[in-house]
């Protein structure tokens, strides 16, 4: 299954890695067109995989670290917590739950042929 983003038109789909290259419930960083994108594989309670992608750049800490954050859910929203200051970013929308004025970009994601594709 795929995650995605709201309100983002896909200019082009770019293959970032094999779906099995990402361990469940963690993220990895992919360099796409000189931009670091954090790609996450989350499993629901039934073991079904869902994939999400947001910018790896954390505006709160001014560092590319979001792919190393802890994943989970808050209020029914799938999130990653920044490993530096612990702000939570919604994996679907990119919104920072603690400071809505500091969002990150969210990307549409699909899985096709065992590969993860991100819309850029």
PEUR-V377982 format. One record per pair of residues at least 24 apart in sequence whose ideal C-beta (glycine too) atoms are under 10 Angstrom apart, sorted by the first residue. I is the first residue (numbers start at 0). J is the second residue. D is the distance in whole Angstrom. If there is no record, write none. Layout:
# PEUR-V377982
i->[I,I]
j->[J,J]
d->[D,D]
This chain:
# PEUR-V377982
i->[0,0,0,0,0,0,0,0,1,1,1,1,1,1,1,1,1,1,1,1,2,2,2,2,2,2,2,2,2,2,2,2,2,2,2,2,2,2,2,3,3,3,3,3,3,3,3,3,3,3,3,3,4,4,4,4,4,4,4,4,4,4,4,4,4,4,4,5,5,5,5,5,5,5,6,6,7,7,7,7,7,7,7,7,8,8,9,9,9,9,9,9,9,10,10,11,11,11,11,12,12,12,12,12,12,12,12,13,13,13,13,13,13,14,14,14,14,14,14,15,15,15,15,15,15,15,15,15,16,16,16,16,17,17,17,17,17,18,18,18,18,18,18,18,18,18,19,19,19,19,20,20,20,21,21,21,21,23,23,24,24,24,24,25,25,25,25,25,25,26,26,26,26,26,26,26,26,26,26,26,26,27,27,27,27,28,28,28,28,28,28,29,29,29,29,30,31,31,31,32,34,34,34,34,35,35,35,35,36,36,36,36,36,36,36,36,36,37,37,37,37,37,37,37,37,37,37,37,38,38,38,38,38,39,39,39,39,39,39,39,39,39,40,40,40,40,41,41,41,41,41,41,43,48,49,49,49,49,49,50,50,50,50,50,50,50,51,51,51,51,51,51,51,51,51,51,51,51,52,52,52,52,52,52,52,52,52,52,52,52,53,53,53,53,53,53,53,53,53,53,53,53,53,53,54,54,54,54,54,54,54,55,56,56,57,57,57,57,57,57,57,57,57,58,58,58,58,58,58,58,58,59,59,59,59,59,59,59,59,59,59,60,60,65,65,79]
j->[43,47,48,49,50,108,109,110,48,49,50,51,52,107,108,109,110,111,115,116,38,39,40,41,48,49,50,51,52,53,77,90,91,105,106,107,108,109,110,49,50,51,52,90,91,92,105,106,107,108,109,118,51,52,53,89,90,91,92,93,104,105,106,107,108,117,118,89,91,92,93,94,105,107,92,105,92,93,104,105,106,107,118,119,107,118,106,107,109,116,117,118,119,118,119,116,117,118,119,107,108,109,111,116,117,118,119,106,115,116,117,118,119,111,112,114,115,116,117,50,52,106,108,114,115,116,117,119,114,115,116,117,110,112,113,114,115,48,50,110,111,112,113,114,115,116,48,113,114,115,113,114,115,48,50,66,115,48,70,48,69,70,71,66,67,68,69,70,79,51,52,53,55,65,66,67,68,69,70,79,90,55,66,67,115,55,63,64,65,66,67,55,66,115,117,55,106,117,119,119,63,104,106,119,63,64,65,66,63,65,66,103,104,106,108,117,119,63,64,65,66,67,68,79,88,90,103,106,66,106,108,115,117,65,66,68,70,77,78,79,90,108,70,108,110,115,70,71,72,77,79,90,77,110,77,90,91,108,110,90,108,109,110,115,116,117,77,78,79,89,90,91,93,105,106,107,108,117,90,93,104,105,106,107,108,115,116,117,118,119,79,88,89,90,91,92,93,94,102,103,104,105,106,108,88,93,102,103,104,105,106,103,103,104,81,82,83,84,86,88,95,101,103,86,88,95,98,100,101,102,103,83,84,85,86,88,95,97,98,101,103,84,86,90,103,103]
d->[9,6,6,5,8,10,9,7,9,7,6,9,10,8,5,5,6,9,9,9,10,8,9,8,10,5,5,4,8,10,7,6,6,9,9,8,5,9,10,10,9,8,9,10,7,10,8,8,5,6,8,9,8,8,8,10,9,6,7,7,8,4,6,5,8,10,8,10,7,5,9,10,7,9,9,9,10,9,8,7,7,6,7,10,9,8,9,6,9,10,9,3,8,7,6,10,10,7,6,8,10,7,8,4,7,6,8,9,10,7,6,8,5,9,9,5,7,5,8,10,8,10,9,8,5,7,5,10,7,6,10,10,10,9,6,6,7,7,7,5,9,9,5,7,5,10,10,7,10,10,10,9,8,9,8,10,7,7,10,10,9,6,9,8,9,9,9,7,10,8,9,9,8,7,4,7,7,9,7,7,9,10,6,9,9,5,7,9,8,4,8,8,8,8,7,9,9,6,6,6,10,9,10,8,5,10,9,8,10,9,8,10,9,6,10,6,8,9,9,4,4,8,8,7,9,9,9,10,7,9,7,6,7,9,8,9,6,8,10,7,6,9,9,10,10,8,6,9,9,6,10,8,10,8,7,9,10,9,10,9,5,8,6,6,9,9,7,10,8,9,4,7,10,8,8,10,6,10,8,10,9,7,4,8,5,8,10,5,9,9,7,6,8,6,9,9,5,10,9,5,7,5,7,10,9,7,9,4,5,8,8,8,7,9,5,8,6,8,7,8,9,9,7,9,10,8,9,9,5,8,7,7,5,9,5,10,7,8,7,6,10,6,9,10,7,10]
